[in-house]
Amino acid sequence: MEKSEKIFSGLAIDVRLIKKYLESNGIKCYADNSNASANNSKWAGNGFDPRIDLMVDETQASKARQLVEEFLNTKAE
């Protein structure tokens, strides 16, 4: 990916589901757990932060955001 953009941040289970949904719709993405990887102990500086960022190429960010919104609206029903 040239330049990545964060399109979602949440718990690992939600990120995994959304990642799978995006990939099934042709969007390449990856999970970035920089909060945990900031140090070797897997704990963020001010305590544990369970959020994981979902990243996509900036050229696909607009479509990816639409799909995330669609997924979350479907999940809420």
C-alpha positions as CSV (number, residue, x, y, z in Angstrom):
1,M,0.0,0.0,0.0
2,E,1.3,3.4,-0.9
3,K,-0.3,5.6,1.8
4,S,-2.6,4.1,4.4
5,E,-5.6,5.6,6.0
6,K,-7.4,4.6,9.2
7,I,-11.0,3.8,8.5
8,F,-12.1,2.0,11.7
9,S,-10.9,1.5,15.2
10,G,-12.3,-1.0,17.6
11,L,-12.0,-4.3,19.4
12,A,-10.2,-7.2,17.7
13,I,-13.4,-9.1,17.0
14,D,-15.1,-6.2,15.3
15,V,-12.0,-5.4,13.3
16,R,-11.7,-9.0,12.2
17,L,-15.3,-9.1,11.0
18,I,-15.1,-5.8,9.2
19,K,-11.8,-6.7,7.6
20,K,-13.3,-9.9,6.2
21,Y,-16.3,-8.0,4.9
22,L,-14.1,-5.4,3.2
23,E,-11.9,-8.1,1.6
24,S,-14.9,-9.9,0.3
25,N,-15.8,-6.6,-1.4
26,G,-12.4,-6.3,-3.0
27,I,-10.8,-3.8,-0.5
28,K,-7.3,-4.7,0.6
29,C,-6.8,-3.8,4.3
30,Y,-4.8,-4.6,7.4
31,A,-5.1,-4.4,11.1
32,D,-2.6,-2.2,12.9
33,N,-2.2,-2.8,16.6
34,S,0.4,-0.2,17.2
35,N,-1.0,0.4,20.8
36,A,0.1,-3.0,21.8
37,S,3.2,-3.2,19.7
38,A,4.5,0.1,21.0
39,N,6.4,-1.8,23.7
40,N,7.2,-5.5,24.2
41,S,4.8,-6.0,27.1
42,K,1.7,-5.6,24.8
43,W,0.5,-2.8,27.1
44,A,0.1,0.8,26.1
45,G,1.9,3.5,28.0
46,N,-1.1,4.6,30.1
47,G,-2.6,1.1,30.6
48,F,-4.0,-1.5,28.3
49,D,-5.7,-0.2,25.1
50,P,-7.7,-2.9,23.3
51,R,-8.4,-0.9,20.2
52,I,-7.0,-2.0,16.9
53,D,-7.0,0.3,13.8
54,L,-8.1,-1.0,10.4
55,M,-6.1,0.5,7.6
56,V,-6.7,0.7,3.8
57,D,-4.9,2.3,0.9
58,E,-5.9,6.0,0.7
59,T,-7.2,5.4,-2.8
60,Q,-9.8,2.9,-1.4
61,A,-10.7,4.8,1.8
62,S,-13.9,6.4,0.5
63,K,-15.4,3.1,-0.7
64,A,-14.1,1.3,2.4
65,R,-15.9,3.9,4.7
66,Q,-19.1,3.3,2.8
67,L,-18.7,-0.5,3.3
68,V,-17.9,-0.1,7.0
69,E,-21.0,2.0,7.5
70,E,-23.1,-0.5,5.6
71,F,-21.7,-3.3,7.7
72,L,-22.3,-1.5,11.0
73,N,-25.9,-0.6,10.0
74,T,-26.6,-4.2,9.0
75,K,-25.1,-5.5,12.3
76,A,-27.2,-3.1,14.4
77,E,-30.5,-4.3,12.9
